[in-house]
């Protein structure tokens, strides 16, 4: 395998993060709009399916591998796929086409609401088909993810993978450093100081990317917030709490300041983007990187022999450590596709017929059920089997993308000293109120 260039890796890693973050928000709209959407047709054995999705940056596209596998199992159905640049290009093109005469039968959407490609917002606008009557969707969505896929008791899209966010280590560099995997935050702080003395960085951070900066803060919140305030999001929605008034969020933002003081991040982390942060891990200059496991393929593209080890970002105690494991990517059927039984057949395969396993093998994400036979995931096996310590990404139900953006920008401000923890949390509350 030829090592990939840094620009390509930057796109792939950005895509891995953006695919699971672009769905931030709880959605809006009216029940009447959603009720007007047609139910998807029953599965069919033949036909043609058109699909559009965000480009991942990987060649071939992971969904292309899924399509190839599907067509081998369903030789009388052909899938014509189109991949558009991730971000606003895809979002604007998707909405334009769903509202016009060039609708795809199937399209990628992000779970939740609040964003331009968010599943529930598209459902509110009458642009997605109702999948509730499809018997194969029963039990498909995790209980803790229902609010991301269902609205008004109806299912508007199906998940096809599970994204896990972890502290991913360069195994060889870690062994060379002699540092043990930290099991508590105190141990992590001590490891940061040890790595710094060795001329290395414990955590590489793409601080210039609000998505990556926010993801690091979000991973801390899994331990500091959800450990004691597991219902923070619903209470925030009801106005019973706030970011600024939450002890968990206060501890989360303060931890970033403390981690900087301990030398956990590389010098200039606030100005570093993915093209600088990712290669630092691969080259062993940094020991770890907080990223989704879906980035494994991109990292191994830089160095095929790279030994990766994924472990949970530690909590205050080992027993209080939590892990994000989210059904974080979705496919939906359009109003046009609702009449096409072949489109329903394709969605059924992707989510329950083995397509999720194909996608997981290509990307490094997990299938909807079970795990991959990948030694890099061994360090997560304990928590992945412990439902009490597994949560969907805390930001997915937030009411608009600006709240998460303020978190990412806030990390930058904390690293430069231009913002205090209180400043960051007040800005997040203000963004929430603008919903």
QUILINDA-V181103 format. One record per pair of residues at least 4 apart in sequence whose ideal C-beta (glycine too) atoms are under 6 Angstrom apart, sorted by sequence separation. I is the first residue (numbers start at 0). J is the second residue. If there is no record, write none. Layout:
I_J ; I_J
//
This chain:
3_7 ; 8_12 ; 13_17 ; 14_18 ; 16_20 ; 17_21 ; 28_32 ; 30_34 ; 59_63 ; 69_73 ; 84_88 ; 85_89 ; 87_91 ; 89_93 ; 95_99 ; 113_117 ; 140_144 ; 145_149 ; 182_186 ; 209_213 ; 213_217 ; 219_223 ; 220_224 ; 221_225 ; 222_226 ; 224_228 ; 225_229 ; 230_234 ; 231_235 ; 240_244 ; 264_268 ; 267_271 ; 271_275 ; 273_277 ; 278_282 ; 290_294 ; 294_298 ; 299_303 ; 315_319 ; 332_336 ; 347_351 ; 348_352 ; 358_362 ; 379_383 ; 391_395 ; 400_404 ; 405_409 ; 418_422 ; 3_8 ; 55_60 ; 83_88 ; 96_101 ; 97_102 ; 109_114 ; 112_117 ; 121_126 ; 122_127 ; 140_145 ; 149_154 ; 168_173 ; 181_186 ; 194_199 ; 234_239 ; 235_240 ; 240_245 ; 258_263 ; 259_264 ; 271_276 ; 279_284 ; 280_285 ; 314_319 ; 332_337 ; 347_352 ; 349_354 ; 359_364 ; 365_370 ; 397_402 ; 412_417 ; 413_418 ; 418_423 ; 55_61 ; 83_89 ; 96_102 ; 111_117 ; 121_127 ; 130_136 ; 148_154 ; 181_187 ; 205_211 ; 206_212 ; 234_240 ; 242_248 ; 279_285 ; 299_305 ; 314_320 ; 336_342 ; 348_354 ; 359_365 ; 370_376 ; 382_388 ; 412_418 ; 109_116 ; 112_119 ; 194_201 ; 224_231 ; 313_320 ; 359_366 ; 108_116 ; 109_117 ; 110_118 ; 112_120 ; 140_148 ; 148_156 ; 280_288 ; 83_92 ; 181_190 ; 311_320 ; 394_403 ; 409_418 ; 52_62 ; 108_118 ; 191_201 ; 332_342 ; 356_366 ; 190_201 ; 311_322 ; 355_366 ; 66_78 ; 178_190 ; 355_367 ; 359_371 ; 108_121 ; 66_80 ; 409_423 ; 178_193 ; 330_346 ; 292_309 ; 136_154 ; 228_247 ; 330_349 ; 227_247 ; 281_301 ; 176_197 ; 281_302 ; 405_426 ; 406_427 ; 60_82 ; 131_153 ; 405_427 ; 131_154 ; 224_247 ; 129_153 ; 130_154 ; 223_247 ; 224_248 ; 281_305 ; 90_115 ; 402_427 ; 405_430 ; 90_116 ; 223_250 ; 50_78 ; 54_82 ; 127_155 ; 223_251 ; 402_430 ; 97_126 ; 401_430 ; 402_431 ; 45_75 ; 46_76 ; 47_77 ; 48_78 ; 49_79 ; 50_80 ; 51_81 ; 52_82 ; 54_84 ; 44_75 ; 45_76 ; 54_85 ; 119_150 ; 220_251 ; 53_85 ; 219_251 ; 122_155 ; 219_254 ; 399_434 ; 53_89 ; 111_147 ; 398_434 ; 110_147 ; 118_155 ; 110_148 ; 118_156 ; 14_55 ; 14_56 ; 11_56 ; 10_56 ; 11_57 ; 108_156 ; 51_103 ; 50_103 ; 49_103 ; 53_107 ; 164_218 ; 49_104 ; 50_105 ; 51_106 ; 52_107 ; 48_104 ; 48_105 ; 204_264 ; 322_382 ; 202_263 ; 201_263 ; 202_264 ; 203_265 ; 206_268 ; 206_269 ; 207_270 ; 204_268 ; 207_271 ; 208_272 ; 200_265 ; 206_271 ; 207_272 ; 324_389 ; 205_271 ; 296_362 ; 309_375 ; 325_391 ; 195_262 ; 205_272 ; 296_363 ; 309_376 ; 321_388 ; 322_389 ; 323_390 ; 325_392 ; 17_85 ; 205_273 ; 295_363 ; 307_375 ; 310_378 ; 192_261 ; 293_362 ; 309_378 ; 321_390 ; 323_392 ; 191_261 ; 293_363 ; 308_378 ; 309_379 ; 14_85 ; 191_262 ; 205_276 ; 218_289 ; 292_363 ; 293_364 ; 311_382 ; 191_263 ; 188_261 ; 203_276 ; 215_289 ; 203_279 ; 203_280 ; 203_285 ; 200_285 ; 201_286 ; 202_287 ; 203_288 ; 26_112 ; 22_109 ; 24_111 ; 25_112 ; 21_109 ; 22_110 ; 24_112 ; 22_111 ; 24_113 ; 33_122 ; 36_125 ; 39_128 ; 23_113 ; 24_114 ; 33_123 ; 35_125 ; 32_123 ; 37_128 ; 38_129 ; 39_130 ; 194_286 ; 222_314 ; 21_114 ; 24_117 ; 26_119 ; 32_125 ; 36_129 ; 226_319 ; 26_120 ; 38_132 ; 218_312 ; 21_116 ; 22_117 ; 28_123 ; 225_321 ; 222_321 ; 221_321 ; 221_323 ; 169_280 ; 172_283 ; 173_286 ; 169_283 ; 172_286 ; 33_151 ; 168_286 ; 168_287 ; 30_151 ; 166_287 ; 167_288 ; 166_289 ; 167_290 ; 187_313 ; 164_291 ; 162_291 ; 163_292 ; 184_313 ; 180_310 ; 183_313 ; 162_293 ; 182_313 ; 184_315 ; 181_313 ; 183_316 ; 183_317 ; 171_306 ; 182_317 ; 170_306 ; 170_308 ; 167_307 ; 168_308 ; 167_309 ; 269_411 ; 19_162 ; 165_309 ; 166_310 ; 269_414 ; 166_312 ; 268_414 ; 269_415 ; 259_414 ; 256_413 ; 255_413 ; 164_323 ; 163_324 ; 161_324 ; 162_325 ; 232_396 ; 161_326 ; 162_327 ; 225_390 ; 253_420 ; 158_326 ; 160_328 ; 252_420 ; 159_328 ; 158_329 ; 159_330 ; 252_423 ; 156_329 ; 157_330 ; 220_393 ; 156_331 ; 217_393 ; 248_424 ; 217_394 ; 243_424 ; 144_326 ; 242_424 ; 243_425 ; 141_326 ; 242_427 ; 243_428 ; 242_428 ; 241_428 ; 157_346 ; 20_210 ; 159_349 ; 213_403 ; 216_406 ; 159_350 ; 157_350 ; 213_406 ; 16_210 ; 213_407 ; 216_410 ; 160_355 ; 209_404 ; 212_407 ; 159_355 ; 160_358 ; 209_407 ; 212_410 ; 159_358 ; 209_408 ; 212_411 ; 162_364 ; 127_331 ; 128_332 ; 160_364 ; 161_365 ; 206_411 ; 161_367 ; 206_414 ; 128_337 ; 118_329 ; 139_350 ; 135_347 ; 135_351 ; 110_329 ; 108_329 ; 108_331 ; 105_330 ; 106_331 ; 105_332 ; 102_333 ; 105_336 ; 104_336 ; 102_335 ; 104_339 ; 97_333 ; 105_342 ; 104_342 ; 144_391 ; 143_391 ; 147_395 ; 146_396 ; 13_273 ; 12_273 ; 9_273 ; 9_274 ; 12_277 ; 76_341 ; 5_274 ; 8_277 ; 19_291 ; 15_291 ; 15_293 ; 15_294 ; 69_348 ; 12_294 ; 111_395 ; 12_297 ; 111_396 ; 113_398 ; 11_297 ; 113_399 ; 114_400 ; 113_400 ; 8_297 ; 65_354 ; 68_357 ; 65_357 ; 8_301 ; 39_332 ; 48_341 ; 64_357 ; 65_358 ; 48_342 ; 46_341 ; 3_300 ; 43_340 ; 48_345 ; 61_358 ; 64_361 ; 3_301 ; 39_337 ; 40_338 ; 42_340 ; 43_341 ; 2_301 ; 41_340 ; 37_337 ; 40_340 ; 61_361 ; 42_343 ; 43_344 ; 61_362 ; 42_344 ; 0_303 ; 40_343 ; 39_343 ; 42_347 ; 19_327 ; 18_328 ; 23_394 ; 25_396 ; 22_395 ; 24_397 ; 25_398 ; 23_397 ; 24_398 ; 24_399 ; 23_400 ; 23_403
//
